[in-house]
Amino acid sequence: MMKTAFLTCFMALLCLLLPATASAERIRDLTTVEGVRSNSLMGYGLVVGLDGTGDQTMQTPFTTQSLNNMLSQLGITVPAGVNMQLKNVAAVMVTAELPPFAQPGAKIDVVVSSMGNSKSLRGGTLLMTPLKGADSQIYALAQGNLLVSGAGAQAGGSRVQVNQLNGARISGGATVERSVPSGFAGQNTLMLQLNNEDFTVAQQISDAINRRYPGSASAQDSRTVSLRAPLDSASRVRFLAEVQDIPLRVDAGDARIIINSRTGSVVINGRVALDSCAVAQGDLAVEVNRTNQVNQPNTPLAGGQTVVTPNTQLSVREQNGSLQRVNTSTDLNSVVRALNSLGATPNDLMAILQSMKAAGCLRARLEIN
């Protein structure tokens, strides 16, 4: 039943696939500005105020050690040899993303994750936690009440849990204390980094910018386009804003098939095509034959042109002798539809695609995750 539902959803997805055509996009959707990026922050802290769901201190001694260090900083000395049996404290890791151009005083979101054996962080409060960057410098301080999206209950040996209880968020829970130095203001040349490397797209972006600002852009390689920007900060911002809004008609790109072996999902773009081939998988047999048909105008003076039209015949055969024939263009969608009509499982489909690629009749890049 689950396989049938998967194949039905997969067929619906394939029906939405259109032939590969150029689509209009903005340069901001295809590129990022080099150096304008976020920075990861991380810190270690304590969550208090839990309802008996904290770390078991006998199994997580670092929680007790952290609490002792915090109390000593507050002027409270715990007598030596005292074994504190805490139930309302949990050791956590706090992570955040420092956005570009963030200035001291700005608020950012943080994610709090338990690192001990706490049962739940619901109802807890994160104590002041310094967040450090890769250079071990403190860039933000986090503190606040946790928001846990999960819920759980247990009684009489039975337990029910919805979502995750050991992960939480604090919206605006960290205050930026230090900004990250940026050379954006003092640069005469800006670099646009393409999200996906492509020589054609890089050249198209350069040409589109030069049509509006002649001589200001040049493609360096398949991922980088350099821009000569004004020196004045306000003029540079306006220039970059206008450049990013330039529309660009981009081709669909390379033919590609993405296979996720863990979930059994297969995603195919519209540029995938097949050469003539025959495939057998278990009790299934697939055969693709393609011939070229020449179409000429009826009369020499009609003004028409001679064109060559590919004529493809696709057949799928089972062991019991049933036969289905489809006359269509040479594309992989037709093969998949024929296989699904015979009840091919996702594993069958992945195996067939891999065999086609190995045989050289599948004109697409096959990526297996």
C-alpha positions in Angstrom: 0.0 0.0 0.0 2.8 2.4 0.9 4.6 1.5 -2.4 1.4 2.3 -4.3 1.1 5.7 -2.6 4.7 6.5 -3.3 4.4 5.7 -7.0 1.2 7.7 -7.2 2.9 10.8 -5.7 5.9 10.2 -7.9 3.7 10.0 -11.0 2.0 13.3 -10.0 5.4 15.0 -9.7 6.5 13.8 -13.1 3.3 15.0 -14.7 4.3 18.5 -13.6 7.7 18.3 -15.3 7.7 20.5 -18.4 10.2 20.5 -21.2 13.4 22.4 -20.3 13.0 26.1 -21.1 14.8 29.2 -20.0 13.3 30.9 -16.9 13.5 34.5 -15.8 15.3 35.0 -12.6 17.1 37.9 -10.9 20.8 38.0 -10.3 20.2 38.1 -6.5 18.6 34.6 -6.9 21.6 33.2 -8.6 24.5 34.7 -6.7 25.8 35.9 -3.4 28.3 38.7 -2.6 31.7 37.4 -1.5 32.4 38.3 2.1 28.7 39.1 2.9 27.8 36.1 4.9 26.8 35.0 8.4 29.2 33.5 11.0 28.5 30.6 13.3 28.6 31.1 17.0 28.7 28.5 19.8 28.7 28.4 23.5 28.3 26.2 26.5 25.7 27.0 29.2 23.3 25.8 31.9 19.6 25.6 31.8 17.8 25.9 35.2 14.2 25.7 36.4 13.4 22.3 35.0 10.6 20.3 36.6 12.7 17.4 37.7 13.8 16.6 34.1 17.4 17.8 34.3 20.7 15.9 34.0 21.4 13.0 36.4 24.5 14.5 38.0 26.1 11.1 38.8 26.2 10.3 35.1 27.1 13.8 33.9 29.7 15.2 36.3 30.4 18.2 34.0 27.0 19.6 34.9 27.9 19.7 38.6 31.3 21.1 37.8 29.8 23.9 35.7 27.3 24.7 38.4 30.1 24.9 41.0 32.1 27.3 38.8 29.1 29.5 38.2 28.3 29.7 42.0 31.9 30.5 42.8 31.8 33.5 40.4 28.7 34.6 42.3 30.5 34.4 45.6 29.0 31.1 46.8 31.4 28.4 47.9 30.2 24.8 47.9 31.9 22.8 50.6 34.4 20.2 49.4 33.0 16.6 49.2 29.4 17.7 48.8 27.7 15.7 46.2 24.8 17.8 44.9 21.9 15.6 43.5 20.4 18.1 41.1 17.3 17.4 39.0 16.4 20.8 37.7 19.7 21.7 35.9 20.9 20.7 32.5 24.1 21.3 30.5 23.4 22.6 27.0 25.1 23.8 23.9 23.9 27.1 22.5 24.3 27.9 18.8 23.5 30.9 16.7 24.1 32.6 13.3 25.6 36.1 13.4 24.2 37.8 10.3 26.4 40.1 8.2 26.8 43.7 9.2 25.3 42.9 12.7 26.1 45.7 15.1 26.4 45.6 18.9 23.0 45.7 20.6 21.2 43.7 17.8 19.2 40.6 18.8 19.6 37.2 17.2 17.9 33.9 17.7 19.6 31.0 19.4 19.1 27.2 19.5 19.6 25.4 22.7 20.4 21.6 22.7 20.9 19.3 25.6 24.2 17.5 25.8 23.6 15.4 28.9 20.8 12.9 29.8 18.1 15.5 30.5 14.6 14.2 29.8 13.2 17.6 28.8 14.1 21.2 28.6 10.5 22.4 28.8 10.0 25.3 31.2 13.8 26.0 31.6 15.7 29.2 31.6 19.1 29.6 29.9 21.6 31.4 32.1 23.9 34.0 30.6 26.0 32.2 28.0 28.9 33.7 26.0 28.8 32.8 22.3 32.2 32.5 20.6 33.2 32.5 17.0 35.9 30.4 15.3 38.6 32.8 16.6 37.5 32.1 20.2 36.3 35.7 20.6 33.0 36.5 22.3 30.5 38.0 19.8 27.2 37.7 21.7 25.6 36.8 25.0 22.6 34.5 25.2 20.0 34.3 28.0 16.2 33.8 28.3 13.3 31.4 28.6 13.3 28.4 26.4 10.5 27.6 23.9 10.2 23.9 23.3 7.8 22.7 20.5 7.5 19.1 21.8 5.3 17.7 24.5 5.4 14.4 26.4 3.8 12.6 29.3 4.4 9.3 31.1 2.6 7.3 33.8 2.5 3.7 34.9 5.4 2.7 32.7 3.8 4.2 29.6 5.2 7.2 27.8 3.9 9.4 25.0 6.1 12.0 23.3 5.5 14.4 20.4 8.4 16.0 18.7 11.8 16.7 20.4 11.9 17.7 24.0 15.7 18.2 24.3 16.0 21.0 21.8 14.6 24.5 22.1 14.8 28.0 20.7 14.9 31.5 22.1 13.7 34.1 19.7 16.0 37.2 20.0 17.7 35.4 22.9 21.2 36.7 22.2 22.5 40.2 22.2 25.4 41.1 19.8 28.4 42.4 21.7 30.9 42.7 18.9 30.6 43.2 15.1 32.6 41.2 12.6 35.0 43.3 10.6 34.0 43.6 6.9 35.9 44.9 4.0 32.8 45.7 2.0 33.0 49.4 2.6 36.5 49.8 1.4 36.5 47.6 -1.7 36.5 48.9 -5.2 35.9 45.5 -6.6 33.1 43.2 -5.5 32.9 39.5 -6.3 29.6 37.8 -7.1 29.7 34.1 -6.2 27.3 31.8 -8.2 25.3 29.4 -6.2 26.0 26.7 -8.8 29.1 26.7 -10.9 28.3 27.2 -14.6 30.4 29.0 -17.2 27.3 29.8 -19.3 25.4 31.5 -16.4 28.6 33.4 -15.3 29.0 34.8 -18.8 25.2 35.6 -19.0 25.4 37.5 -15.7 28.4 39.5 -16.9 26.8 40.4 -20.2 23.5 41.5 -18.5 25.4 43.7 -16.1 27.5 45.3 -18.8 24.4 46.1 -20.9 23.3 48.3 -18.1 26.7 49.4 -16.7 29.2 49.0 -19.6 32.6 47.7 -18.7 31.7 47.1 -15.0 31.6 43.3 -14.9 33.7 40.4 -16.1 33.4 36.6 -15.5 36.5 35.2 -13.8 35.6 31.6 -13.8 32.5 29.3 -13.6 31.6 30.6 -10.2 32.9 34.2 -9.9 31.9 37.4 -11.5 33.9 40.6 -10.6 32.2 44.0 -10.3 33.9 47.4 -10.4 31.8 49.3 -7.9 31.8 53.0 -6.8 34.0 53.9 -3.9 31.4 55.9 -2.1 29.5 53.7 0.4 26.0 55.0 -0.5 26.7 54.7 -4.3 28.1 51.2 -3.8 25.0 50.1 -2.0 22.7 51.6 -4.7 24.8 50.0 -7.5 24.7 46.6 -5.9 21.0 46.8 -5.3 20.3 47.6 -8.9 22.7 44.9 -10.2 21.0 42.3 -8.0 17.5 43.2 -9.5 18.6 42.8 -13.1 16.4 40.0 -14.7 18.2 37.1 -16.4 16.8 34.3 -18.5 18.7 31.2 -17.4 18.6 27.8 -19.1 17.4 24.8 -17.0 21.0 23.6 -16.7 22.4 20.1 -17.0 20.3 17.0 -17.1 20.4 15.5 -13.6 18.8 12.7 -11.6 19.0 12.8 -7.8 18.6 9.5 -6.0 18.2 9.2 -2.2 19.0 5.6 -1.3 17.9 6.1 2.3 14.4 7.3 1.5 13.9 5.7 -1.9 13.1 9.1 -3.5 14.0 9.9 -7.1 14.0 13.4 -8.6 14.4 14.0 -12.3 14.6 17.3 -14.1 13.1 18.0 -17.5 16.4 17.8 -19.6 16.9 14.0 -19.0 16.8 12.0 -22.2 17.5 8.5 -23.4 19.3 6.9 -26.3 18.1 3.6 -27.8 18.4 0.9 -25.3 16.8 -2.2 -23.8 16.6 -2.9 -20.1 15.5 -6.0 -18.1 14.9 -5.8 -14.4 13.5 -9.0 -12.7 10.5 -9.9 -14.8 10.3 -6.5 -16.5 11.8 -5.6 -19.9 12.1 -2.1 -21.3 13.0 -1.3 -24.9 13.6 2.1 -26.4 14.0 2.5 -30.2 14.4 5.8 -31.9 14.4 6.6 -35.6 14.6 10.0 -37.4 11.8 11.0 -39.7 12.4 13.6 -42.4 9.5 16.0 -43.0 9.6 18.1 -46.3 7.2 20.8 -47.5 4.5 19.6 -50.0 5.6 21.9 -52.8 9.0 23.5 -53.6 7.5 27.0 -53.5 5.5 26.7 -50.3 8.2 28.4 -48.3 8.6 25.7 -45.7 11.7 24.0 -44.4 12.9 20.5 -44.1 13.0 19.3 -40.5 14.1 16.0 -38.9 11.7 14.7 -36.3 12.7 11.9 -33.9 10.3 9.1 -33.8 10.5 6.9 -30.6 8.9 3.7 -29.8 8.9 2.6 -26.1 7.8 -0.9 -25.1 7.6 -2.5 -21.6 7.0 -6.2 -21.2 6.3 -8.4 -18.2 7.0 -12.1 -17.9 3.4 -13.0 -18.2 3.3 -11.6 -21.8 1.4 -8.3 -21.3 2.6 -5.5 -23.5 2.3 -1.8 -23.4 3.5 0.5 -26.2 4.0 4.3 -26.0 4.9 6.5 -28.9 6.5 9.7 -27.6 9.7 11.6 -27.4 12.9 10.1 -26.1 12.7 11.2 -22.5 13.0 9.4 -19.2 9.6 10.5 -18.0 8.0 8.1 -20.5 10.1 5.2 -19.2 9.2 6.0 -15.6 5.5 6.3 -16.4 5.6 2.9 -18.2 7.5 1.3 -15.3 5.1 2.7 -12.7 2.1 1.5 -14.7 3.4 -2.0 -14.2 4.0 -1.5 -10.5 7.8 -1.1 -10.4 9.0 -0.4 -6.9 11.3 2.6 -6.1 14.2 0.2 -5.6 13.6 -1.3 -9.1 13.5 2.3 -10.5 16.9 3.2 -8.9 18.5 0.0 -10.1 17.3 0.5 -13.7 18.5 4.1 -13.7 22.0 3.0 -12.5 22.2 0.3 -15.2 21.1 2.7 -17.9 23.8 5.2 -16.8 26.5 2.4 -16.8 25.4 1.3 -20.3 25.8 4.9 -21.6 22.2 5.2 -22.8 21.1 7.6 -20.0 22.0 11.2 -20.9 22.0 12.7 -17.5 24.2 13.2 -14.4 23.3 10.6 -11.8 23.8 11.7 -8.2 23.2 9.2 -5.3 22.9 10.6 -1.8 
